[in-house]
Amino acid sequence: MSEPGSPPRAPVMHDVARLAGVSHQTVSRVINGSPRLRPETRRRVERAIEQLGYRPNTAARALVKGRSGIVGVIGVGGTYFGPASIQRSIETAARARGLFASTVSLTSLTRELLDDSVEHLRRQGVEGIIIVAGQDDALEVARSRTVGVPIVLVEGDLTRAHRTVGVDQVAGARLAVRHLLELGHREIVHLAGPPDWAEARARRDGWRAEMTGAGLRPAEPVHGSWSAAFGYEAGRRLATDPKITAVFTANDQVAIGLLLALHEAGRRVPADVSVVGFDDQPEAAYLVPPLTTVRQDFEQVGVRAVAAITSAIADVDAEVESSTARDPNTPAPVVANLITPELVVRQSTGPVSA
């Protein structure tokens, strides 16, 4: 208890344990990312940590364990909404666990840039590295290098790395197209993102799978960039085809350009053409009309990415302590961590016109 009139005492680990109804050793295991906990126990402890505003003493833990309490983050393509949002969410989630995130932001990733970035982070004593990269070239570089500390890959192809975290892009696209199909649309065009991005391919595949599952033969997708300029140019061409009644775009930026092109052509949204985006950017709710879109929970991506890297660090410690390190020639099992997206229905979609 604090003395009357004195500042309130900062919560300690025993306070968290008392509120969660567990031992302080269990709280310690949650903070250190131990994989040997029941999910419900972990969630109960994390709720108690959040409720109390508990912050682990990173410096003390580092002294005891010979640890830095630092995780590295290498972000590629941070000028785009998705990667930038994920990087911010990782930094926030790291702070919530009493860790410090040291970030290196790159516009592209080559072997030389990755090696330089890893060396920069290793000099800071990072315990693990999270790589946020959606482009194929960047992912290939990340997979092909051994960096000496645990790695978690975020975004991209989540089937070809050991530890990965990301949103189920195929499921998100299927949600979008299913919504349009339920409104009676059959001519649903897809404005796809760059084909060298795994997310763009996954959204395209989800669109195609939902269309063919409904017994329809979709036209070829229109590939382009993630930009509003691409949506605008493609929209000017689509606006001349009266058979097209719905468009599913690669992201909200593409949808913004499309909406302008349709407006200029006199095609009403959603009376003539329904539009669905992807990402749920903050501006999406304030467009004219407000945009129906697929929401990605970037905050949860950050939370799971940090949980995955702390768990990986704990696994390495356990191997070292038990002297039973895994044979490096034995492939590690893939630990995929997929987050289900959510469809947000607004005024840019409506029933197909008679």
C-alpha positions in Angstrom: 0.0 0.0 0.0 1.2 3.5 -0.7 1.3 6.1 2.1 -1.5 8.6 2.1 -0.7 11.5 -0.2 2.2 9.7 -1.9 2.2 8.7 -5.5 0.5 5.4 -6.2 2.8 2.4 -6.2 3.6 0.9 -9.6 2.2 -2.6 -10.0 4.6 -5.5 -9.5 4.6 -9.0 -10.7 2.9 -10.3 -7.6 0.0 -7.9 -8.2 -0.5 -9.4 -11.7 -0.3 -12.9 -10.3 -2.9 -12.1 -7.6 -5.3 -10.6 -10.1 -4.9 -13.4 -12.6 -5.1 -16.1 -9.9 -1.7 -17.7 -10.9 1.7 -17.9 -9.4 4.3 -15.2 -10.0 6.4 -17.9 -11.8 3.5 -18.3 -14.3 3.5 -14.5 -14.9 7.2 -14.6 -15.5 6.7 -17.4 -18.1 4.1 -15.3 -19.9 6.4 -12.2 -20.0 9.3 -14.3 -21.2 7.2 -15.9 -24.0 7.4 -19.5 -22.7 5.4 -21.8 -25.1 4.6 -24.2 -22.2 1.4 -22.5 -21.1 -2.3 -23.1 -21.7 -3.8 -20.4 -24.0 -6.4 -19.5 -21.4 -3.8 -19.0 -18.7 -1.7 -16.9 -21.0 -4.8 -14.7 -21.9 -5.8 -14.3 -18.2 -2.3 -13.1 -17.3 -2.1 -10.8 -20.4 -5.5 -9.3 -19.4 -4.2 -8.7 -15.8 -1.1 -7.0 -17.2 -3.1 -4.7 -19.3 -5.6 -3.9 -16.6 -3.0 -3.0 -14.1 -0.7 -1.3 -16.6 2.2 -3.5 -15.4 5.5 -3.0 -17.1 8.3 -5.5 -16.5 11.6 -4.2 -15.3 13.6 -4.9 -18.4 16.9 -3.6 -17.0 16.7 -5.9 -14.0 15.7 -8.9 -16.1 18.6 -8.2 -18.5 21.1 -8.1 -15.7 19.8 -11.4 -14.2 19.7 -13.2 -17.5 22.5 -11.5 -19.4 19.8 -10.2 -21.8 19.4 -7.0 -23.7 15.6 -7.0 -23.8 15.8 -5.8 -27.4 14.1 -7.2 -30.5 15.1 -6.1 -34.0 12.6 -5.2 -36.6 13.5 -5.0 -40.3 10.7 -3.4 -42.3 10.5 -3.5 -46.1 8.0 -1.3 -48.0 7.1 0.8 -45.0 5.7 3.5 -47.3 2.6 1.4 -47.8 -0.2 1.4 -45.3 -0.1 -2.3 -44.3 3.6 -2.7 -43.6 3.8 0.7 -41.9 0.9 -0.2 -39.6 2.4 -3.6 -38.8 5.7 -2.0 -37.8 4.0 0.4 -35.5 2.0 -2.4 -33.9 5.1 -4.5 -33.3 6.8 -1.6 -31.6 3.7 -1.1 -29.4 3.4 -4.8 -28.6 7.1 -4.9 -27.7 6.7 -2.1 -25.2 3.7 -3.8 -23.6 6.0 -6.8 -22.9 8.7 -4.6 -21.5 10.9 -5.0 -24.6 12.5 -2.4 -26.8 12.1 -2.6 -30.6 15.0 -1.4 -32.7 13.7 -0.8 -36.2 15.5 -0.7 -39.6 13.3 0.6 -42.4 14.2 -0.3 -46.0 12.6 0.4 -49.4 13.9 -2.9 -50.8 15.8 -5.9 -49.5 19.0 -7.3 -51.0 21.4 -9.7 -49.5 23.8 -6.9 -48.8 21.1 -4.7 -47.2 19.9 -7.6 -45.1 23.4 -8.5 -43.9 24.1 -4.8 -43.1 20.8 -4.5 -41.2 21.3 -7.7 -39.3 24.9 -6.7 -38.4 23.6 -3.3 -37.2 21.0 -5.0 -35.0 23.4 -7.6 -33.7 25.7 -4.9 -32.5 22.8 -3.7 -30.4 22.5 -7.1 -28.8 19.1 -8.0 -30.2 17.7 -11.3 -29.0 15.6 -12.0 -32.1 14.5 -10.3 -35.3 11.1 -9.7 -36.9 11.1 -9.1 -40.6 8.1 -7.4 -42.2 8.3 -8.1 -46.0 5.7 -8.8 -48.6 7.6 -8.8 -51.8 9.0 -12.1 -53.1 12.5 -10.9 -53.6 12.7 -9.7 -50.0 11.2 -12.9 -48.6 13.7 -15.0 -50.6 16.6 -13.0 -49.2 15.2 -13.3 -45.7 14.7 -17.1 -46.0 18.1 -17.7 -47.5 20.2 -16.1 -44.8 21.3 -17.4 -41.4 21.5 -14.5 -39.0 22.4 -16.3 -35.7 19.2 -15.3 -33.7 15.6 -16.4 -34.0 13.6 -14.9 -36.9 9.8 -14.3 -37.3 8.5 -13.4 -40.8 5.5 -11.2 -41.1 3.4 -10.8 -44.2 4.2 -12.5 -47.5 3.9 -16.2 -48.3 3.3 -17.7 -44.8 3.8 -21.3 -46.0 7.6 -21.3 -46.7 9.2 -20.2 -43.4 9.6 -21.6 -39.9 7.9 -19.0 -37.8 5.4 -16.6 -39.6 2.6 -14.3 -38.6 0.0 -12.6 -40.9 -3.6 -12.1 -41.9 -5.4 -14.7 -43.9 -5.5 -12.8 -47.2 -7.4 -15.6 -49.1 -10.1 -15.6 -46.5 -10.4 -11.8 -46.6 -10.9 -11.8 -50.4 -13.5 -14.6 -50.2 -15.4 -12.6 -47.6 -15.4 -9.6 -50.0 -16.5 -11.5 -53.1 -19.1 -13.6 -51.1 -20.7 -10.3 -50.0 -21.0 -9.1 -53.6 -22.4 -12.5 -54.7 -25.0 -12.4 -52.0 -26.1 -9.0 -53.4 -26.7 -10.6 -56.7 -23.6 -9.5 -58.6 -22.1 -11.9 -61.2 -19.7 -9.7 -63.2 -17.2 -9.0 -60.4 -13.9 -7.6 -61.6 -10.7 -7.7 -59.5 -8.2 -4.9 -59.6 -5.2 -6.8 -58.4 -2.0 -5.6 -56.7 1.6 -6.2 -57.9 2.0 -9.9 -58.8 5.4 -10.0 -57.0 3.7 -9.4 -53.7 2.3 -12.6 -52.0 -0.6 -10.7 -50.5 -1.7 -9.5 -53.9 -1.6 -13.1 -55.2 -3.5 -14.4 -52.2 -6.3 -11.8 -52.6 -6.5 -12.7 -56.3 -6.7 -16.4 -55.5 -9.4 -15.8 -52.9 -11.4 -13.8 -55.4 -11.1 -16.5 -58.1 -11.9 -19.3 -55.7 -15.1 -17.7 -54.5 -16.2 -16.9 -58.0 -15.5 -20.4 -59.3 -17.1 -21.9 -56.2 -20.3 -20.0 -57.2 -20.2 -21.7 -60.6 -18.9 -18.5 -62.4 -16.0 -18.0 -64.7 -14.3 -14.8 -63.7 -12.5 -12.7 -66.3 -8.7 -12.2 -65.9 -7.8 -9.9 -63.1 -6.4 -6.4 -63.9 -2.9 -6.3 -62.3 -1.3 -3.1 -61.3 0.2 -1.4 -58.3 -1.1 -0.6 -54.8 -1.8 3.1 -55.8 -4.9 5.3 -56.3 -3.4 6.2 -59.7 -3.7 2.6 -60.8 -7.3 2.4 -59.6 -8.1 5.6 -61.4 -6.6 4.5 -64.8 -8.2 1.0 -64.6 -11.5 2.6 -63.5 -11.7 4.8 -66.6 -11.5 1.7 -68.7 -14.0 -0.4 -66.6 -16.5 2.5 -66.5 -17.1 2.0 -70.3 -18.4 -1.6 -69.8 -22.0 -1.6 -68.6 -21.9 -5.4 -67.8 -19.5 -4.8 -64.9 -21.6 -4.3 -61.8 -19.0 -4.8 -59.0 -15.3 -4.4 -58.5 -13.1 -5.9 -55.7 -9.9 -3.9 -55.4 -6.5 -5.0 -54.0 -6.6 -2.3 -51.3 -8.4 0.9 -50.3 -6.0 3.1 -52.2 -6.9 1.4 -55.4 -10.6 1.8 -54.5 -10.1 5.5 -53.9 -8.9 6.0 -57.5 -11.6 3.8 -58.8 -14.3 5.8 -57.1 -13.1 9.0 -58.7 -13.0 7.4 -62.2 -16.5 6.0 -61.8 -17.8 9.4 -60.6 -16.3 11.2 -63.6 -17.8 8.7 -66.0 -21.3 9.1 -64.4 -21.4 5.6 -63.0 -23.1 5.8 -59.6 -21.8 3.8 -56.6 -23.4 1.6 -55.5 -26.5 2.0 -57.8 -24.5 1.1 -61.0 -21.3 -0.4 -59.6 -20.5 -1.7 -56.1 -16.9 -1.4 -54.8 -15.1 -3.3 -52.1 -11.6 -2.4 -50.9 -9.1 -4.1 -48.6 -7.3 -2.8 -45.4 -9.9 -0.5 -43.8 -7.7 2.6 -43.8 -8.9 5.4 -41.5 -10.1 7.4 -44.5 -12.3 4.5 -45.8 -15.2 5.5 -43.6 -15.2 9.1 -44.8 -15.1 8.6 -48.6 -18.1 9.4 -50.8 -19.7 6.9 -50.4 -18.1 5.3 -47.3 -16.2 2.3 -48.5 -17.1 -1.3 -47.8 -13.7 -3.0 -47.1 -11.9 -5.9 -45.5 -10.4 -4.9 -42.1 -7.0 -6.4 -41.2 -6.3 -6.4 -37.4 -2.8 -5.0 -37.6 -2.7 -4.6 -33.8 -3.2 -8.3 -33.4 -0.4 -9.0 -36.0 2.0 -7.0 -33.8 0.9 -8.8 -30.7 1.4 -12.2 -32.2 4.6 -11.3 -33.9 6.2 -10.2 -30.6 4.7 -13.3 -28.9 6.2 -15.5 -31.6 9.7 -13.9 -31.3 9.7 -14.2 -27.5 8.6 -17.8 -27.7 11.3 -18.5 -30.2 13.9 -16.9 -27.9 12.6 -19.0 -25.0 12.8 -22.2 -27.2 16.5 -21.4 -28.0 17.2 -20.9 -24.2 15.5 -24.2 -23.4 17.6 -26.0 -26.0 20.8 -24.5 -24.7 19.9 -25.2 -21.0 18.9 -28.8 -21.7 21.8 -29.4 -24.1 19.4 -30.9 -26.6 19.6 -28.4 -29.4 17.8 -29.5 -32.6 20.0 -30.9 -35.3 20.5 -27.9 -37.7 20.1 -30.3 -40.6 16.6 -31.3 -39.6 14.0 -28.9 -41.0 12.0 -27.1 -38.4 8.2 -27.4 -38.5 6.4 -24.5 -39.9 4.6 -22.5 -37.2 2.0 -20.4 -39.1 0.0 -17.8 -37.2 -3.0 -16.7 -39.4 -5.4 -14.0 -38.2 -8.9 -14.0 -39.7 -9.9 -10.6 -41.2 -13.3 -8.9 -41.0 -15.7 -7.6 -43.6 -16.8 -4.0 -42.9 -20.0 -3.2 -44.8 -20.6 0.5 -45.6 -22.4 2.3 -48.4 -20.3 1.5 -51.5 -22.0 -1.8 -52.0 -25.6 -2.6 -52.8 -27.9 -5.0 -54.7 -27.3 -5.4 -58.4 -29.5 -3.1 -60.4 -32.4 -4.6 -62.3 
